[in-house]
Amino acid sequence: MPDSSFRFSMIEPDAKAPTLKRLRQLSRLLDNVITIPGTQIGFGLDPILGLIPIGGDFLGVIFSSYIILEAARLGVSRATLGKMVLNVIIDGLVGAVPVLGDFFDFAWTANTYNLKLLEEYLKFPSQQKRADRWFIFAVLAGLLLISIILVALPIILIRMLWNALTGT
């Protein structure tokens, strides 16, 4: 009889190809869907979302977190998940810096890097231990915390600036 306790659902081997295809499409949409004519330079929705004041970088981190969640469901190791999370944190935090962050978002393609990490892991999956559900939960909670900070910090800074300008 199957265990009725909560388990982090893993993707069956037969379902890996459609999952990878979906993640490739999402990565391309976020990082490289539009190519500048006559060049090899492309960009996606992630840097465009980053232009939205306050919530844009939050949305970028949420979409990027989905790729990490699916990678965890595919059985990716802690080390690989850690690298993926680091890419998203760099993208989110540096991207939140006004003007500089917007330019950075066009160059730093965290989702493309994360997809490469996932594909490299899946080539040789038995060489590393898969992440346990508590580690995955901690990673996702950390990404949620970063997302909240990306929304709260600009609001706090705008309020402080407003108070300094108005003398209240």
C-alpha positions, 0 to 999 in steps of 0.5 A, spaced: 500 500 500 502 506 498 505 511 503 499 517 504 504 522 507 507 528 503 512 526 498 515 531 493 513 528 486 518 526 482 518 526 474 518 519 471 523 518 466 518 517 460 516 524 462 523 528 462 523 529 454 516 533 455 518 537 461 525 539 458 522 541 452 517 546 456 523 548 460 527 550 454 521 554 451 520 558 458 528 559 458 528 562 451 521 566 452 525 569 458 532 570 456 532 570 448 525 570 444 527 577 440 533 577 436 536 584 434 535 584 426 542 583 423 546 581 430 546 574 434 544 579 440 537 577 443 533 578 449 527 576 452 521 577 457 526 577 463 529 584 462 523 587 459 519 585 466 525 588 470 523 595 467 517 594 471 518 598 477 517 595 484 514 588 481 518 587 475 524 583 478 519 579 483 516 576 477 522 575 473 525 571 480 518 567 480 518 565 473 526 563 474 524 559 480 519 555 476 525 552 472 528 550 479 522 547 481 522 543 475 529 541 475 528 539 483 522 534 480 527 531 475 532 529 481 537 534 480 543 534 485 544 539 491 550 542 488 546 543 481 540 546 484 545 551 489 548 553 482 541 555 479 539 558 485 545 563 485 544 565 478 537 567 480 539 571 486 544 574 482 539 576 476 534 578 481 538 582 486 543 586 481 537 587 476 533 591 482 539 596 481 536 602 477 538 603 470 545 599 471 540 593 473 536 594 467 542 593 462 545 587 467 538 584 465 539 584 458 546 581 458 545 576 464 541 570 462 540 566 468 535 561 465 539 559 459 545 558 464 540 554 469 537 550 463 545 548 461 546 546 468 540 542 468 542 538 461 549 537 464 546 534 470 541 529 466 547 527 462 550 524 468 545 523 473 548 517 477 554 521 479 551 526 484 546 525 489 539 528 488 537 533 493 532 531 498 525 535 499 527 539 505 533 542 501 528 543 495 523 546 500 529 551 503 531 553 496 524 555 494 523 558 501 529 562 500 527 564 493 520 566 495 524 571 501 528 574 495 522 575 491 519 579 497 525 583 498 525 585 491 518 588 492 519 591 499 526 594 498 524 599 493 518 601 496 522 602 503 527 606 499 521 610 495 518 612 502 525 614 505 526 618 499 519 621 499 520 623 507 527 626 506 524 630 500 518 633 504 521 633 510 515 628 514 
